[in-house]
Amino acid sequence: MNHVTEIATAGAEAAGIPEPLVIGRTPRLRSEPGALPEVQEHVPDTELDGAALPGLVVRAASVRGDAHRYYGTPRQDAMALWHDGNGRLLACVADGLGSKPRSHLGAATACAVAPGNLPDFLAHGEPQTAARCFIENIADDLRARAGDEAEVTPDDLSTTFLTAIVEELTDRPGHRAVIIRVGDCAAWLLHKGRWFPCFGGDGPGTGEEITTPVTRALPRDVEHVDVATADLYPGDMLLLCTDGLARPLQVAEVGARLAAWWSRPEPPSLPEFFWQLSFRARTYDDDRTAVCLWRVAG
């Protein structure tokens, strides 16, 4: 290697990873962490996780929104991945209500206790009954957590919640996900470059916002449980996300960009997935959490 080549290579390495992609108008806030949040239950600015399982590749990230970074408030989103060692994957996302200063604790708790409540779900044959029992158990755990904390009420821990229990199909090559939610988290199937909502009426790329008069949340709204199923075949991807991604995904340009990234033959690496999820879009500065499950051949 000659001296000129060495300088060029060093310059390329110094450039580092590019800034997150701006889609549409440039946001007003900078995309970098500010002051550490002044809370007892500190959560990191960002979480990143992933897995390679038989027939599945998983990427997951939870990123603090630019507004929370600017004001020095904690990331209120949470996520979790858990494999039972018997071909069953549990993936969760949760979003603590912005009006509740301890809701980040509720979101983290809901995701943390979900695996321990899975046996009760599996013990019930009918999906709606099983899902209701599963959600009631998580709500009970949230109330118990509030009781363990000084001057904390169950309402202080209010959080939306979505989970998918994913198993391999026995009669054909694919996986089936049973998806359960309370609140405005969202789930979509990406099939041949197109988005299909797992829950009706909230498909991406419509150019319309998700609007609900009241945000359902645990532990109070155990009677408002949505249940859906999705089958994943080779080439498909299941997306679970909080509304920090669900809302910008309604913008056609954002939906198309993510579909193009996540329809490639190979799922992204962990650093690439984090960079993709960190895209910037004006007015969309909330926490952003996504779990993506690709059904791959083999």
Secondary structure, DSSP 8 states (H G I E B T S, - for coil): --HHHHHHHHHHHHH-S----B-SS--SS-SS--S----SS---SEEEEEEEETTEEEEEEEE--HHHHHHT----EEEEEEE-SSSEEEEEEEEE-TT-TTHHHHHHHHHHHTGGGHHHHHH-SSHHHHHHHHHHHHHHHHHHHHHHSTT--GGGG-EEEEEEEEEE-SSSS-EEEEEEEESS-EEEEEETTEEEESSTT--SSSS-----SS---BTT-TT--EEEEEEE-TT-EEEEE-HHHHTGGGSHHHHHHHHHHHTSSS---HHHHHHHHT-B-TT--S-EEEEEEEE---
